[in-house]
Amino acid sequence: MPGVAVLGITGRMGQSLVRALQDSPKPLRLTGALASASSGRLGMDAAAEGAPTGVTVTADLEEALRRAAVALDFSTPLNVGAHANACAERRVPLLIGTTGFDAPTRALLESAALKIAVLIAPNTSVGVGVLSRLVSLATAALGEGFDVEIAEAHHRLKRDAPSGTALALGEAVAQARGAALEDLAVYDRHGASDPRRPGSIGFSVVRAGDIVGEHTVTFASRGERIELIHRATDRIVFARGALRAAEWLIGRPAGLYGMRDVLGL
């Protein structure tokens, strides 16, 4: 049974993955559990609650990857580059679920993808993968006459804004229009006095309470409006999607992939 290393085991997604692995009929098992060197759970079982996994939490990246056929990174942006380099050296395919990393880290991921399969997934929900495809189709079909707004909401502790998922949805719109997102995106309208710029993509953000994740893409024109919405009420949906992607990654040729590839979209 192929082994899975979870990098960022003590976080919300890390523990959701533990739960999903225990509940999933998929032929995958937890073999590595990485946390930071300052974690209070080092040396403990990977499962903070429920049935024990038999896997001990470690801060040793090499140990976490030792028996892994695939790695899932839900750690922090600062660690992503080092994790990618280690996976490339050990030829362990890697899913990056961490968001908010910078351009130099993206370059490290592209370099790692020359040696291993690297799947960058700002959102591992199967539903969001389908939403992204629907956004592309709607953008192409509706044309420039429709304004596009992307609204997202997450819990109060989420650090990056807009979310990686919102940005990925914006990329889907921009690509369908044959443009770069940075040329169309509008992140701040405070104090603005000019009318909306034609073709622009507006973003709005909510950070409050314990919202797991909500994304709405609005297409609006004179007299009509279309809204494509995805709401997640339990992180387990992201964990299940991540495991589906992990199984897909094993044995895949080196390269950069996304959830659309996993879903055949």
Backbone as CSV, one residue per row, in Angstrom:
resi,resn,N_x,N_y,N_z,CA_x,CA_y,CA_z,C_x,C_y,C_z
1,MET,0.854,-1.196,0.000,0.000,0.000,0.000,0.888,1.243,0.000
2,PRO,0.743,2.136,-0.991,1.616,3.317,-1.082,1.545,4.192,0.159
3,GLY,2.706,4.730,0.536,2.776,5.586,1.712,2.620,7.054,1.381
4,VAL,2.010,7.786,2.299,1.783,9.224,2.150,2.492,9.957,3.277
5,ALA,3.281,10.974,2.926,3.871,11.858,3.924,3.073,13.152,3.943
6,VAL,2.609,13.551,5.113,1.880,14.811,5.264,2.814,15.820,5.906
7,LEU,3.105,16.882,5.179,3.995,17.934,5.651,3.123,19.074,6.170
8,GLY,3.129,19.245,7.480,2.199,20.171,8.125,1.104,19.379,8.817
9,ILE,1.480,18.330,9.501,0.532,17.363,10.057,-0.326,17.937,11.177
10,THR,0.164,18.946,11.903,-0.577,19.435,13.066,-1.591,20.516,12.727
11,GLY,-1.595,20.996,11.492,-2.554,22.031,11.099,-3.934,21.475,10.833
12,ARG,-4.855,22.375,10.501,-6.237,21.957,10.234,-6.311,20.941,9.096
13,MET,-5.607,21.250,7.999,-5.645,20.331,6.870,-4.875,19.054,7.166
14,GLY,-3.786,19.156,7.892,-3.027,17.965,8.245,-3.877,16.967,9.009
15,GLN,-4.635,17.463,9.967,-5.487,16.571,10.755,-6.692,16.078,9.956
16,SER,-7.182,16.895,9.034,-8.257,16.431,8.143,-7.764,15.292,7.259
17,LEU,-6.501,15.379,6.830,-5.928,14.316,6.018,-5.779,13.029,6.819
18,VAL,-5.382,13.153,8.077,-5.311,11.970,8.937,-6.678,11.299,9.022
19,ARG,-7.704,12.116,9.231,-9.066,11.581,9.335,-9.505,10.935,8.031
20,ALA,-9.200,11.598,6.906,-9.606,11.067,5.606,-8.872,9.766,5.286
21,LEU,-7.594,9.684,5.643,-6.840,8.460,5.401,-7.398,7.296,6.210
22,GLN,-7.859,7.589,7.397,-8.432,6.531,8.233,-9.786,6.073,7.723
23,ASP,-10.519,7.008,7.098,-11.875,6.691,6.631,-11.922,6.251,5.174
24,SER,-10.852,6.528,4.430,-10.896,6.341,2.983,-10.676,4.891,2.578
25,PRO,-11.444,4.423,1.565,-11.201,3.083,1.025,-10.026,3.057,0.056
26,LYS,-9.451,4.226,-0.255,-8.352,4.292,-1.216,-7.126,3.572,-0.655
27,PRO,-6.331,2.950,-1.528,-5.165,2.175,-1.086,-3.969,3.057,-0.748
28,LEU,-4.116,3.917,0.252,-3.043,4.786,0.699,-2.941,4.686,2.210
29,ARG,-1.738,4.857,2.736,-1.574,4.831,4.189,-0.580,5.904,4.613
30,LEU,-0.764,6.439,5.793,0.129,7.459,6.319,1.444,6.810,6.744
31,THR,2.552,7.341,6.238,3.865,6.822,6.621,4.798,7.905,7.155
32,GLY,4.443,9.174,6.970,5.288,10.260,7.440,4.456,11.431,7.907
33,ALA,4.870,12.056,9.019,4.105,13.164,9.600,5.078,14.237,10.058
34,LEU,5.151,15.337,9.301,6.116,16.397,9.575,5.460,17.591,10.255
35,ALA,6.126,18.116,11.281,5.709,19.357,11.948,6.947,20.225,12.141
36,SER,6.749,21.436,12.603,7.872,22.343,12.818,8.680,21.896,14.039
37,ALA,9.917,22.363,14.095,10.793,21.991,15.202,10.283,22.513,16.546
38,SER,9.409,23.517,16.514,8.871,24.090,17.752,7.533,23.481,18.161
39,SER,7.052,22.522,17.403,5.742,21.930,17.690,5.743,21.190,19.025
40,GLY,4.673,21.345,19.757,4.518,20.639,21.023,4.105,19.192,20.856
41,ARG,3.878,18.761,19.613,3.407,17.398,19.376,4.488,16.482,18.809
42,LEU,5.724,16.944,18.793,6.821,16.095,18.319,6.914,14.848,19.200
43,GLY,7.086,13.708,18.560,7.180,12.446,19.281,5.849,11.815,19.615
44,MET,4.744,12.518,19.323,3.412,11.987,19.582,2.837,11.350,18.327
45,ASP,1.733,10.649,18.473,1.076,10.061,17.315,0.542,11.162,16.409
46,ALA,0.516,10.884,15.106,0.077,11.877,14.126,-1.366,12.307,14.336
47,ALA,-2.205,11.430,14.863,-3.612,11.769,15.102,-3.752,12.452,16.451
48,ALA,-4.186,13.701,16.436,-4.395,14.426,17.686,-5.626,13.906,18.416
49,GLU,-6.576,13.371,17.660,-7.801,12.813,18.234,-8.129,11.502,17.532
50,GLY,-8.956,10.702,18.175,-9.410,9.468,17.537,-8.376,8.364,17.590
51,ALA,-8.547,7.384,16.721,-7.690,6.210,16.707,-6.262,6.577,16.332
52,PRO,-5.275,6.015,17.017,-3.884,6.301,16.669,-3.505,5.739,15.309
53,THR,-2.532,6.396,14.663,-2.093,5.980,13.332,-0.863,5.075,13.379
54,GLY,-0.145,5.126,14.502,1.105,4.389,14.580,2.269,5.145,13.956
55,VAL,2.027,6.366,13.489,3.063,7.200,12.878,3.369,8.355,13.828
56,THR,4.633,8.577,14.094,5.061,9.596,15.048,5.358,10.922,14.355
57,VAL,4.935,11.999,14.969,5.213,13.336,14.442,6.698,13.642,14.595
58,THR,7.316,14.127,13.522,8.739,14.437,13.527,8.995,15.800,12.889
59,ALA,10.139,16.384,13.214,10.578,17.615,12.547,11.660,17.302,11.523
60,ASP,11.981,16.025,11.343,13.011,15.569,10.413,12.382,15.279,9.056
61,LEU,12.620,16.158,8.083,12.010,16.021,6.766,12.421,14.717,6.086
62,GLU,13.693,14.348,6.200,14.159,13.110,5.578,13.431,11.904,6.156
63,GLU,13.237,11.911,7.454,12.519,10.804,8.097,11.067,10.762,7.634
64,ALA,10.432,11.921,7.508,9.031,11.971,7.085,8.863,11.421,5.669
65,LEU,9.862,11.628,4.824,9.766,11.203,3.428,10.301,9.783,3.191
66,ARG,10.901,9.174,4.190,11.663,7.937,4.003,10.851,6.827,3.353
67,ARG,9.600,6.652,3.747,8.787,5.551,3.211,7.645,6.049,2.319
68,ALA,7.732,7.290,1.862,6.621,7.904,1.141,6.680,7.645,-0.360
69,ALA,5.537,7.329,-0.930,5.384,7.251,-2.387,4.891,8.571,-2.940
70,VAL,4.374,9.436,-2.056,3.876,10.749,-2.445,3.844,11.622,-1.194
71,ALA,4.038,12.937,-1.374,4.013,13.875,-0.252,2.941,14.933,-0.478
72,LEU,2.277,15.313,0.601,1.249,16.349,0.562,1.694,17.487,1.472
73,ASP,1.902,18.666,0.904,2.411,19.803,1.665,1.295,20.785,1.992
74,PHE,0.931,20.824,3.265,-0.024,21.811,3.773,0.616,22.515,4.962
75,SER,1.848,22.965,4.765,2.607,23.582,5.850,2.484,25.097,5.807
76,THR,3.583,25.793,5.593,3.572,27.256,5.492,4.351,27.676,4.245
77,PRO,4.074,28.851,3.706,4.769,29.294,2.487,6.285,29.296,2.603
78,LEU,6.812,29.590,3.791,8.259,29.664,3.975,8.938,28.305,3.836
79,ASN,8.199,27.220,4.029,8.791,25.885,3.992,8.649,25.185,2.641
80,VAL,7.812,25.720,1.775,7.469,25.022,0.539,8.694,24.739,-0.329
81,GLY,9.568,25.719,-0.487,10.738,25.546,-1.341,11.645,24.425,-0.862
82,ALA,11.941,24.403,0.437,12.803,23.357,0.992,12.160,21.985,0.850
83,HIS,10.849,21.921,1.054,10.148,20.647,0.911,10.217,20.153,-0.535
84,ALA,10.043,21.073,-1.484,10.097,20.694,-2.898,11.479,20.179,-3.278
85,ASN,12.540,20.846,-2.783,13.897,20.406,-3.083,14.150,19.007,-2.537
86,ALA,13.694,18.758,-1.310,13.899,17.441,-0.693,13.141,16.358,-1.450
87,CYS,11.917,16.653,-1.862,11.131,15.676,-2.613,11.773,15.392,-3.968
88,ALA,12.308,16.442,-4.605,12.960,16.257,-5.900,14.188,15.356,-5.758
89,GLU,14.955,15.566,-4.691,16.147,14.752,-4.465,15.788,13.287,-4.248
90,ARG,14.674,13.038,-3.566,14.269,11.668,-3.256,13.312,11.097,-4.299
91,ARG,12.997,11.887,-5.323,12.084,11.478,-6.392,10.708,11.083,-5.827
92,VAL,10.217,11.910,-4.907,8.884,11.716,-4.334,7.940,12.758,-4.932
93,PRO,6.909,12.354,-5.667,5.971,13.340,-6.227,5.322,14.151,-5.105
94,LEU,4.956,15.381,-5.423,4.558,16.333,-4.388,3.306,17.102,-4.766
95,LEU,2.368,17.166,-3.846,1.199,18.038,-3.986,1.397,19.229,-3.058
96,ILE,1.283,20.433,-3.613,1.396,21.662,-2.831,0.000,22.219,-2.593
97,GLY,-0.492,22.086,-1.375,-1.776,22.664,-1.015,-1.610,23.979,-0.281
98,THR,-0.378,24.291,0.097,-0.074,25.553,0.774,-0.250,26.713,-0.199
99,THR,-0.828,27.807,0.274,-1.016,28.987,-0.568,-0.226,30.169,-0.010
100,GLY,-0.117,31.226,-0.812,0.524,32.445,-0.345,2.032,32.483,-0.527
101,PHE,2.607,31.503,-1.266,4.055,31.545,-1.477,4.405,32.561,-2.565
102,ASP,5.684,32.997,-2.565,6.100,34.080,-3.462,6.668,33.556,-4.785
103,ALA,7.058,34.496,-5.654,7.561,34.142,-6.987,8.838,33.298,-6.934
104,PRO,9.815,33.608,-6.056,11.004,32.747,-5.979,10.661,31.303,-5.592
105,THR,9.678,31.133,-4.707,9.263,29.780,-4.337,8.603,29.092,-5.513
106,ARG,7.803,29.829,-6.264,7.200,29.272,-7.472,8.293,28.785,-8.426
107,ALA,9.371,29.531,-8.532,10.477,29.126,-9.403,11.115,27.832,-8.910
108,LEU,11.201,27.667,-7.590,11.744,26.426,-7.031,10.836,25.245,-7.356
109,LEU,9.529,25.476,-7.325,8.589,24.414,-7.672,8.723,24.027,-9.135
110,GLU,8.897,25.014,-9.991,9.070,24.736,-11.423,10.364,23.959,-11.667
111,SER,11.386,24.275,-10.889,12.643,23.544,-11.006,12.478,22.102,-10.534
112,ALA,11.779,21.909,-9.426,11.531,20.553,-8.911,10.726,19.740,-9.910
113,ALA,9.828,20.414,-10.632,8.964,19.721,-11.591,9.730,19.180,-12.798
114,LEU,10.996,19.539,-12.918,11.828,18.950,-13.966,12.252,17.527,-13.588
115,LYS,12.135,17.211,-12.287,12.570,15.901,-11.793,11.416,15.028,-11.309
116,ILE,10.363,15.672,-10.788,9.241,14.928,-10.211,7.922,15.556,-10.651
117,ALA,6.849,14.838,-10.423,5.513,15.404,-10.649,5.177,16.335,-9.493
118,VAL,4.843,17.586,-9.804,4.464,18.581,-8.793,3.069,19.081,-9.126
119,LEU,2.155,18.903,-8.215,0.775,19.355,-8.420,0.520,20.540,-7.496
120,ILE,0.277,21.709,-8.081,-0.015,22.912,-7.299,-1.522,23.076,-7.245
121,ALA,-2.048,22.982,-6.042,-3.502,22.984,-5.866,-3.891,23.967,-4.763
122,PRO,-4.199,25.222,-5.113,-4.659,26.167,-4.088,-5.902,25.658,-3.363
123,ASN,-6.659,24.793,-4.044,-7.849,24.205,-3.442,-7.975,22.783,-3.994
124,THR,-8.009,21.794,-3.113,-8.052,20.402,-3.557,-9.468,19.838,-3.597
125,SER,-10.458,20.663,-3.378,-11.843,20.211,-3.489,-12.164,19.845,-4.933
126,VAL,-12.793,18.702,-5.111,-13.232,18.293,-6.445,-14.238,19.308,-6.994
127,GLY,-15.094,19.808,-6.126,-16.092,20.788,-6.549,-15.474,22.068,-7.065
128,VAL,-14.401,22.532,-6.429,-13.735,23.750,-6.886,-13.037,23.515,-8.217
129,GLY,-12.517,22.301,-8.419,-11.927,21.976,-9.717,-12.945,22.099,-10.835
130,VAL,-14.153,21.617,-10.577,-15.236,21.736,-11.557,-15.644,23.203,-11.712
131,LEU,-15.702,23.932,-10.597,-16.048,25.356,-10.643,-15.077,26.120,-11.545
132,SER,-13.792,25.824,-11.419,-12.792,26.505,-12.238,-13.055,26.288,-13.726
133,ARG,-13.404,25.071,-14.078,-13.706,24.775,-15.478,-14.962,25.515,-15.935
134,LEU,-15.981,25.568,-15.092,-17.214,26.278,-15.430,-16.953,27.773,-15.619
135,VAL,-16.053,28.316,-14.783,-15.694,29.735,-14.909,-15.041,30.002,-16.258
136,SER,-14.159,29.115,-16.682,-13.508,29.275,-17.990,-14.534,29.245,-19.118
137,LEU,-15.442,28.272,-19.052,-16.465,28.146,-20.090,-17.379,29.369,-20.119
138,ALA,-17.784,29.833,-18.927,-18.678,30.994,-18.860,-17.996,32.238,-19.395
139,THR,-16.732,32.426,-19.045,-15.997,33.602,-19.507,-15.923,33.639,-21.030
140,ALA,-15.579,32.492,-21.613,-15.447,32.426,-23.071,-16.791,32.638,-23.763
141,ALA,-17.849,32.069,-23.186,-19.158,32.151,-23.831,-19.807,33.527,-23.677
142,LEU,-19.629,34.162,-22.516,-20.314,35.425,-22.248,-19.610,36.621,-22.890
143,GLY,-18.299,36.553,-23.010,-17.566,37.622,-23.667,-17.284,38.820,-22.780
144,GLU,-16.700,39.840,-23.383,-16.252,41.022,-22.651,-17.406,41.878,-22.132
145,GLY,-18.613,41.629,-22.611,-19.747,42.444,-22.183,-20.184,42.182,-20.753
146,PHE,-19.641,41.149,-20.122,-19.994,40.828,-18.738,-18.846,41.202,-17.804
147,ASP,-19.188,41.973,-16.755,-18.215,42.269,-15.711,-18.044,41.032,-14.832
148,VAL,-16.838,40.863,-14.276,-16.551,39.712,-13.423,-16.081,40.180,-12.055
149,GLU,-16.714,39.644,-11.022,-16.331,39.898,-9.637,-16.133,38.556,-8.929
150,ILE,-15.088,38.468,-8.122,-14.796,37.248,-7.366,-14.787,37.592,-5.884
151,ALA,-15.690,36.976,-5.136,-15.799,37.210,-3.696,-15.462,35.929,-2.957
152,GLU,-14.691,36.047,-1.891,-14.339,34.860,-1.105,-14.409,35.159,0.375
153,ALA,-14.697,34.118,1.171,-14.798,34.250,2.623,-14.130,33.061,3.291
154,HIS,-13.323,33.342,4.318,-12.655,32.300,5.083,-12.629,32.673,6.563
155,HIS,-12.157,31.745,7.365,-12.081,31.937,8.812,-11.117,33.075,9.178
156,ARG,-11.224,33.540,10.378,-10.484,34.719,10.820,-8.966,34.511,10.893
157,LEU,-8.505,33.258,10.918,-7.079,32.992,11.058,-6.342,32.856,9.728
158,LYS,-7.070,32.845,8.618,-6.405,32.701,7.316,-5.557,33.937,7.041
159,ARG,-4.333,33.721,6.579,-3.381,34.823,6.471,-3.343,35.481,5.100
160,ASP,-3.409,34.690,4.018,-3.291,35.297,2.695,-4.648,35.788,2.201
161,ALA,-4.621,36.895,1.473,-5.851,37.463,0.924,-5.508,38.261,-0.338
162,PRO,-6.247,38.048,-1.435,-7.302,37.051,-1.609,-6.750,35.630,-1.474
163,SER,-7.643,34.692,-1.297,-7.237,33.303,-1.160,-6.592,32.798,-2.441
164,GLY,-5.797,31.742,-2.306,-5.198,31.130,-3.482,-6.250,30.644,-4.461
165,THR,-7.375,30.181,-3.933,-8.462,29.714,-4.793,-9.070,30.866,-5.582
166,ALA,-9.288,32.001,-4.916,-9.837,33.171,-5.609,-8.904,33.621,-6.729
167,LEU,-7.614,33.619,-6.449,-6.649,34.014,-7.474,-6.643,33.026,-8.636
168,ALA,-6.770,31.726,-8.308,-6.813,30.716,-9.371,-8.058,30.895,-10.236
169,LEU,-9.174,31.254,-9.626,-10.394,31.516,-10.392,-10.207,32.764,-11.263
170,GLY,-9.511,33.755,-10.724,-9.201,34.934,-11.519,-8.306,34.592,-12.706
171,GLU,-7.349,33.692,-12.474,-6.489,33.231,-13.564,-7.314,32.540,-14.647
172,ALA,-8.321,31.767,-14.233,-9.177,31.085,-15.209,-9.906,32.094,-16.087
173,VAL,-10.372,33.185,-15.479,-11.045,34.239,-16.243,-10.062,34.909,-17.190
174,ALA,-8.899,35.290,-16.648,-7.910,36.003,-17.456,-7.434,35.162,-18.642
175,GLN,-7.170,33.892,-18.395,-6.705,33.020,-19.478,-7.765,32.873,-20.558
176,ALA,-9.021,32.770,-20.144,-10.100,32.651,-21.130,-10.224,33.918,-21.966
177,ARG,-9.750,35.032,-21.422,-9.778,36.305,-22.149,-8.458,36.597,-22.847
178,GLY,-7.507,35.667,-22.751,-6.228,35.852,-23.412,-5.388,36.939,-22.807
179,ALA,-5.486,37.109,-21.480,-4.756,38.176,-20.803,-4.093,37.638,-19.546
180,ALA,-3.236,38.452,-18.944,-2.595,38.110,-17.677,-3.426,38.674,-16.532
181,LEU,-3.542,37.913,-15.454,-4.363,38.347,-14.320,-3.888,39.682,-13.772
182,GLU,-2.568,39.881,-13.697,-2.058,41.132,-13.118,-2.471,42.366,-13.918
183,ASP,-2.843,42.163,-15.172,-3.286,43.293,-15.988,-4.777,43.607,-15.804
184,LEU,-5.516,42.674,-15.212,-6.962,42.839,-15.080,-7.449,42.970,-13.638
185,ALA,-6.665,42.448,-12.688,-7.128,42.360,-11.304,-7.219,43.722,-10.627
186,VAL,-8.298,43.897,-9.852,-8.484,45.082,-9.008,-8.734,44.572,-7.591
187,TYR,-7.787,44.857,-6.687,-7.880,44.337,-5.323,-8.370,45.368,-4.315
188,ASP,-8.292,46.638,-4.679,-8.645,47.685,-3.715,-9.359,48.825,-4.430
189,ARG,-10.566,49.145,-3.963,-11.312,50.266,-4.552,-11.507,51.403,-3.555
190,HIS,-10.835,51.311,-2.427,-10.986,52.357,-1.411,-10.546,53.707,-1.961
191,GLY,-11.435,54.653,-1.874,-11.125,56.002,-2.332,-11.197,56.197,-3.833
192,ALA,-11.548,55.138,-4.570,-11.608,55.256,-6.032,-12.779,56.135,-6.450
193,SER,-12.557,56.968,-7.449,-13.621,57.851,-7.926,-13.945,57.632,-9.403
194,ASP,-13.154,56.791,-10.058,-13.378,56.517,-11.478,-14.338,55.345,-11.643
195,PRO,-15.054,55.294,-12.758,-15.932,54.150,-13.007,-15.115,52.877,-13.221
196,ARG,-15.784,51.762,-13.182,-15.137,50.464,-13.358,-14.394,50.402,-14.688
197,ARG,-13.167,49.886,-14.661,-12.378,49.730,-15.877,-12.892,48.532,-16.676
198,PRO,-13.222,48.698,-17.945,-13.732,47.581,-18.747,-12.764,46.403,-18.750
199,GLY,-13.306,45.208,-18.565,-12.497,44.003,-18.587,-11.818,43.653,-17.289
200,SER,-11.938,44.520,-16.292,-11.263,44.267,-15.023,-11.940,43.141,-14.246
201,ILE,-11.201,42.543,-13.327,-11.709,41.477,-12.450,-11.585,41.973,-11.027
202,GLY,-12.707,42.192,-10.368,-12.701,42.694,-9.004,-12.640,41.572,-7.981
203,PHE,-11.911,41.799,-6.897,-11.801,40.825,-5.812,-12.285,41.437,-4.503
204,SER,-13.004,40.649,-3.718,-13.398,41.087,-2.382,-13.214,39.944,-1.404
205,VAL,-12.916,40.297,-0.140,-12.479,39.315,0.850,-13.216,39.496,2.162
206,VAL,-13.595,38.364,2.782,-14.143,38.346,4.135,-13.278,37.413,4.974
207,ARG,-12.892,37.852,6.164,-12.191,37.011,7.128,-12.951,37.102,8.444
208,ALA,-13.650,36.034,8.804,-14.493,36.105,9.994,-14.821,34.713,10.528
209,GLY,-14.918,34.622,11.846,-15.404,33.410,12.489,-14.669,32.159,12.063
210,ASP,-15.449,31.095,11.813,-14.857,29.806,11.462,-15.258,29.358,10.054
211,ILE,-15.486,30.320,9.162,-15.894,29.989,7.783,-14.826,29.108,7.147
212,VAL,-15.205,27.958,6.661,-14.250,27.024,6.053,-13.796,27.528,4.697
213,GLY,-14.726,27.959,3.870,-14.349,28.487,2.559,-15.553,28.682,1.657
214,GLU,-15.707,29.884,1.132,-16.784,30.187,0.184,-16.212,31.031,-0.950
215,HIS,-16.564,30.680,-2.182,-16.114,31.429,-3.357,-17.282,31.657,-4.308
216,THR,-17.463,32.897,-4.717,-18.522,33.259,-5.651,-17.936,34.040,-6.811
217,VAL,-18.178,33.568,-8.020,-17.767,34.290,-9.224,-19.031,34.830,-9.877
218,THR,-19.116,36.144,-9.985,-20.301,36.800,-10.533,-19.999,37.364,-11.924
219,PHE,-20.851,37.033,-12.867,-20.810,37.604,-14.210,-22.045,38.489,-14.337
220,ALA,-21.856,39.768,-14.563,-22.983,40.692,-14.593,-22.949,41.582,-15.827
221,SER,-24.118,41.724,-16.441,-24.274,42.613,-17.578,-25.599,43.343,-17.398
222,ARG,-25.992,44.133,-18.376,-27.261,44.855,-18.267,-28.426,43.874,-18.250
223,GLY,-29.169,43.879,-17.180,-30.392,43.097,-17.104,-30.233,41.643,-16.704
224,GLU,-29.011,41.164,-16.488,-28.851,39.772,-16.071,-27.548,39.561,-15.308
225,ARG,-27.573,38.518,-14.488,-26.421,38.200,-13.664,-26.343,36.693,-13.471
226,ILE,-25.143,36.157,-13.579,-24.896,34.734,-13.332,-23.925,34.625,-12.163
227,GLU,-24.231,33.740,-11.223,-23.337,33.502,-10.090,-22.979,32.025,-10.016
228,LEU,-21.679,31.748,-9.967,-21.174,30.395,-9.767,-20.588,30.348,-8.363
229,ILE,-21.105,29.463,-7.524,-20.771,29.475,-6.094,-20.308,28.105,-5.626
230,HIS,-19.266,28.109,-4.815,-18.863,26.888,-4.109,-18.743,27.205,-2.624
231,ARG,-19.371,26.368,-1.787,-19.283,26.526,-0.340,-18.782,25.228,0.271
232,ALA,-17.749,25.325,1.074,-17.251,24.168,1.816,-17.646,24.324,3.277
233,THR,-18.212,23.285,3.853,-18.635,23.349,5.254,-17.798,22.447,6.152
234,ASP,-16.896,21.668,5.557,-16.036,20.774,6.327,-14.735,20.581,5.546
235,ARG,-13.580,20.734,6.202,-12.305,20.579,5.519,-12.083,19.181,4.975
236,ILE,-12.903,18.240,5.376,-12.739,16.880,4.887,-12.875,16.822,3.364
237,VAL,-13.623,17.752,2.763,-13.765,17.732,1.299,-12.426,18.034,0.624
238,PHE,-11.627,18.909,1.243,-10.304,19.205,0.698,-9.379,18.009,0.892
239,ALA,-9.499,17.335,2.026,-8.668,16.171,2.304,-8.981,15.034,1.336
240,ARG,-10.259,14.801,1.083,-10.631,13.736,0.147,-10.113,14.030,-1.257
241,GLY,-10.224,15.280,-1.672,-9.714,15.667,-2.981,-8.204,15.530,-3.053
242,ALA,-7.519,15.866,-1.953,-6.063,15.759,-1.918,-5.627,14.302,-2.040
243,LEU,-6.349,13.397,-1.400,-6.005,11.978,-1.496,-6.271,11.444,-2.903
244,ARG,-7.335,11.926,-3.516,-7.594,11.539,-4.911,-6.444,12.004,-5.798
245,ALA,-5.975,13.226,-5.558,-4.860,13.758,-6.334,-3.568,13.008,-6.024
246,ALA,-3.362,12.641,-4.759,-2.151,11.918,-4.363,-2.066,10.578,-5.080
247,GLU,-3.174,9.871,-5.113,-3.201,8.582,-5.798,-2.899,8.760,-7.287
248,TRP,-3.432,9.831,-7.872,-3.208,10.129,-9.288,-1.745,10.469,-9.565
249,LEU,-1.081,11.126,-8.622,0.293,11.582,-8.809,1.308,10.441,-8.838
250,ILE,1.036,9.373,-8.118,2.004,8.288,-8.002,2.270,7.681,-9.387
251,GLY,3.522,7.676,-9.779,3.903,7.137,-11.079,3.752,8.106,-12.236
252,ARG,3.311,9.336,-11.953,3.113,10.328,-13.012,4.465,10.884,-13.474
253,PRO,4.630,11.199,-14.761,5.898,11.777,-15.237,6.159,13.140,-14.599
254,ALA,7.408,13.538,-14.573,7.784,14.850,-14.044,7.038,15.940,-14.806
255,GLY,6.688,16.999,-14.077,5.979,18.112,-14.701,5.129,18.841,-13.694
256,LEU,4.571,19.968,-14.115,3.661,20.753,-13.285,2.224,20.382,-13.624
257,TYR,1.413,20.123,-12.600,0.033,19.720,-12.804,-0.888,20.533,-11.895
258,GLY,-2.188,20.432,-12.175,-3.215,21.063,-11.353,-4.371,20.111,-11.149
259,MET,-5.357,20.529,-10.370,-6.504,19.672,-10.089,-7.302,19.368,-11.340
260,ARG,-7.277,20.262,-12.326,-7.988,19.976,-13.575,-7.426,18.734,-14.263
261,ASP,-6.116,18.546,-14.133,-5.488,17.350,-14.707,-6.001,16.096,-13.996
262,VAL,-6.081,16.180,-12.677,-6.564,15.044,-11.896,-7.989,14.677,-12.301
263,LEU,-8.798,15.684,-12.555,-10.209,15.472,-12.854,-10.472,15.266,-14.336
264,GLY,-9.427,15.331,-15.145,-9.609,15.153,-16.583,-10.310,16.309,-17.257
265,LEU,-10.133,17.524,-16.711,-10.791,18.707,-17.254,-9.811,19.584,-18.029
